[in-house]
Amino acid sequence: MLDSLLVSLWMAAAVGSGSNLPFWATAGQFDRMPEHGGAISLVSAEFSHSFGADDAWKINGGAAFAGRMDMPRSEDGSRTADFSAIVDELYAEVGWKTISLNLGMRHEDLDFWAAGSRDLGSVSLTGGRIIRSGNSRALPGYELRLRPTAIPFTGGRAAIYGAYADYKMMDQRYVEGALLHNMKAGLCVHLSSRLDFHFILDHYAQWGGVSPVSGEMPLTLDNYLRVITGRHASSAGTTSDRINVIGNQLGSETFRLDWRGEGWRASLLHDIPYEDGSGMGFQNFPDGVNTLWFGWDDKDRWITDIALEFVYTRWQSGPRHDRPTTDEEKASMDPFCGLDYYRRILGGVDNYFCNLEYRSAWTYFGRTIGLPLFYPTGTHDGTWGRGITRGVENNRIRAWHLGLGGRLFRRSPYRLMLTYSQNYGTYFNQYAGPSAHNQDWGTVREVALNQFSACLNGEVPLFSGRAGVSLRYGIYADLGEVLESSFGAMFGIAVNFY
């Protein structure tokens, strides 16, 4: 007999005053919501079961399918219906003690859920993961995971964990058929009975596929080994892959402190994106998402979760990637040493979530995979669509965020999100005013476009028991200079069978 089984049905309709729904109506929703207003129906099931001595073996799985009707507005103001079917999740996992293997499509493991409810979403901008925030669909592939395992001879005060995975990117992309490799490594140190320190390195590499410019990027065992070791391609690779590290390699480095109080917990995170060696070497400090979260164990309080976040990504290891070599430097170099003779690499202009070869970069089905405030190309001028997306247009930002979760009248879970951002575009394409690219830092007075986005979403339980029924709602607003100023609302019904 299964330990647990949950079958859910959710149906909702969404409307907005603008051509698109406001930011928080679609951000962080695993790309399930219609972009322009419309309706969604989602049916899902998940199960888990443990067996063997001390329940050492565990199996679980799930499936979720969505029907989405999007209603974009035509030039004459009328709306047309665009229906699509989505495989939201489809996975099976088997685990033994601290090791597990997952096959299929599964949502990312996020954190800081409002009132402990995954249906409401995280009170954080990223759910604790700047690189995979739950802003896009699940990727098909496999993941071999190691859960926290004590390091020998540390007396249980230190543990390691991680993951090794490969995925295929199934959307319409600039480089068709690209693959995605992931390696994640984490270290946990128990500083005291209440305080833990984590360092997490989460690395990704897009590789393979067919480029309209470079042609086929060979899927060979040799190139795969070069991907996982971070080397350049062999002779069986494109010119760019032979000169640089193979594929589009990026990731995040996370420093995290977790405190356990009496009836409450707190976390402090500094989550850093990187695109190259300068970022991995912390040359891009102070860029990153800084999160302070408080959560109460009692999830029936009026306020159960508070997230305060500050995002800064303007530096990007500096405004210059390289500079010409000086005559003094050339005098000590061999003129035949290649490009190094003519330029000195500084490592700046990291250009997060963008890539020249893999131009769809860190997007999937048109949506940014990581931090949602990194808007995909075409957002500001209204040309964004579900076709081929060419990276992000806005990765130099300064933002402040407040997220609250709790239960109204200790019964109805809710989430409040308030986000204010100053948006500069990219070093290469500034939204407004002069660009700091290739200029001395601090000498250019850059101009930002301001943006404010808000949402209040929640759930009103109607019936409980083996079949729970509830109403879900959402109220959203955008006001600013990057996104269209608009209001929106979502109303639906959810039924859960336990």
Secondary structure as UniProt FT lines:
FT   STRAND          4..16
FT   HELIX           23..26
FT   TURN            27..28
FT   TURN            30..31
FT   STRAND          38..51
FT   HELIX           53..55
FT   STRAND          57..70
FT   TURN            75..76
FT   STRAND          82..96
FT   TURN            97..98
FT   STRAND          99..105
FT   HELIX           114..116
FT   TURN            118..120
FT   TURN            127..128
FT   STRAND          140..150
FT   TURN            152..156
FT   STRAND          158..168
FT   STRAND          179..190
FT   STRAND          195..207
FT   STRAND          209..211
FT   TURN            212..214
FT   STRAND          215..217
FT   HELIX           221..229
FT   HELIX           239..243
FT   STRAND          248..260
FT   STRAND          264..274
FT   HELIX           277..280
FT   TURN            281..286
FT   STRAND          288..296
FT   TURN            299..300
FT   STRAND          305..312
FT   TURN            316..317
FT   STRAND          322..324
FT   HELIX           327..331
FT   TURN            335..336
FT   HELIX           338..341
FT   STRAND          343..345
FT   TURN            352..353
FT   TURN            359..360
FT   STRAND          363..364
FT   TURN            365..366
FT   STRAND          367..368
FT   TURN            372..373
FT   TURN            377..382
FT   STRAND          397..408
FT   TURN            409..411
FT   STRAND          412..423
FT   TURN            437..438
FT   TURN            441..442
FT   STRAND          449..463
FT   STRAND          467..480
FT   STRAND          486..497
//
